[in-house]
Amino acid sequence: MTRIKKDEGEEYVNAFPKFKKWINECICCHEKGYKPNMPDKIGDGDFNLGSYNIKKYFKPLPLNEDGICPTCEKALKNIKK
């Protein structure tokens, strides 16, 4: 099993900036992940592997309408109680 460096995903999207639109970042914790609605193939030609590589480096990260991930949303609800 190949180990992935912590910043390898960030390096990948920096190398291919057109794929940044498929990355979500929580405004609270700054966790990054890919948009769950990302298609199986993004890019063109040799870059059709973009989706595969993004999924290799990131987990899916849904955000609510305020840009908050489920973990932070749950924590914020607990604070309000």
C-alpha positions as CSV (number, residue, x, y, z in Angstrom):
1,M,0.0,0.0,0.0
2,T,1.4,3.4,-1.0
3,R,1.4,6.1,1.6
4,I,0.2,9.5,0.6
5,K,2.0,12.6,1.9
6,K,-0.2,15.0,3.9
7,D,0.1,17.8,1.3
8,E,0.1,15.6,-1.8
9,G,-3.5,16.4,-2.6
10,E,-2.9,20.1,-2.2
11,E,0.1,19.8,-4.5
12,Y,-2.0,18.0,-7.1
13,V,-4.7,20.7,-7.2
14,N,-2.0,23.4,-7.3
15,A,-0.4,21.7,-10.3
16,F,-3.9,21.5,-12.0
17,P,-5.7,24.6,-10.9
18,K,-8.7,23.9,-13.0
19,F,-9.6,21.1,-10.7
20,K,-9.8,23.4,-7.6
21,K,-13.5,24.0,-8.4
22,W,-14.1,20.4,-7.3
23,I,-12.6,20.9,-3.8
24,N,-14.7,21.9,-0.9
25,E,-13.2,23.6,2.2
26,C,-15.0,24.0,5.5
27,I,-15.0,27.6,6.7
28,C,-14.7,26.5,10.3
29,C,-12.1,23.7,10.4
30,H,-10.6,24.2,6.9
31,E,-10.9,20.5,6.2
32,K,-10.7,19.9,2.5
33,G,-12.4,17.2,0.4
34,Y,-14.0,16.8,-3.0
35,K,-17.5,17.8,-3.8
36,P,-19.7,14.7,-3.6
37,N,-21.4,15.6,-6.9
38,M,-18.1,15.6,-8.8
39,P,-18.5,13.5,-12.0
40,D,-16.5,10.4,-12.6
41,K,-14.5,12.0,-15.4
42,I,-13.3,15.6,-15.3
43,G,-10.8,17.2,-17.6
44,D,-10.1,16.2,-21.1
45,G,-7.6,14.0,-22.9
46,D,-4.8,12.9,-20.5
47,F,-6.5,14.8,-17.7
48,N,-9.5,12.6,-17.7
49,L,-7.9,11.0,-14.6
50,G,-8.5,14.2,-12.7
51,S,-11.5,12.7,-10.8
52,Y,-9.6,9.5,-10.0
53,N,-6.6,11.4,-8.6
54,I,-8.7,13.8,-6.6
55,K,-10.6,10.9,-5.0
56,K,-7.2,9.3,-4.3
57,Y,-6.0,12.3,-2.3
58,F,-9.3,13.6,-0.7
59,K,-12.5,12.2,0.9
60,P,-15.9,13.4,-0.1
61,L,-16.8,16.5,1.9
62,P,-20.4,17.8,1.8
63,L,-20.9,21.3,3.0
64,N,-24.2,23.0,4.1
65,E,-25.5,26.2,2.6
66,D,-23.2,28.1,5.0
67,G,-20.0,26.3,3.9
68,I,-19.8,24.2,7.0
69,C,-18.9,20.5,7.1
70,P,-21.1,17.9,9.0
71,T,-18.6,17.5,11.8
72,C,-18.5,21.3,12.5
73,E,-22.2,21.7,12.0
74,K,-22.8,19.0,14.7
75,A,-20.3,20.6,17.1
76,L,-21.9,24.1,16.6
77,K,-25.4,22.6,17.3
78,N,-24.1,21.1,20.5
79,I,-22.6,24.5,21.6
80,K,-26.0,26.2,21.1
81,K,-27.7,23.8,23.4
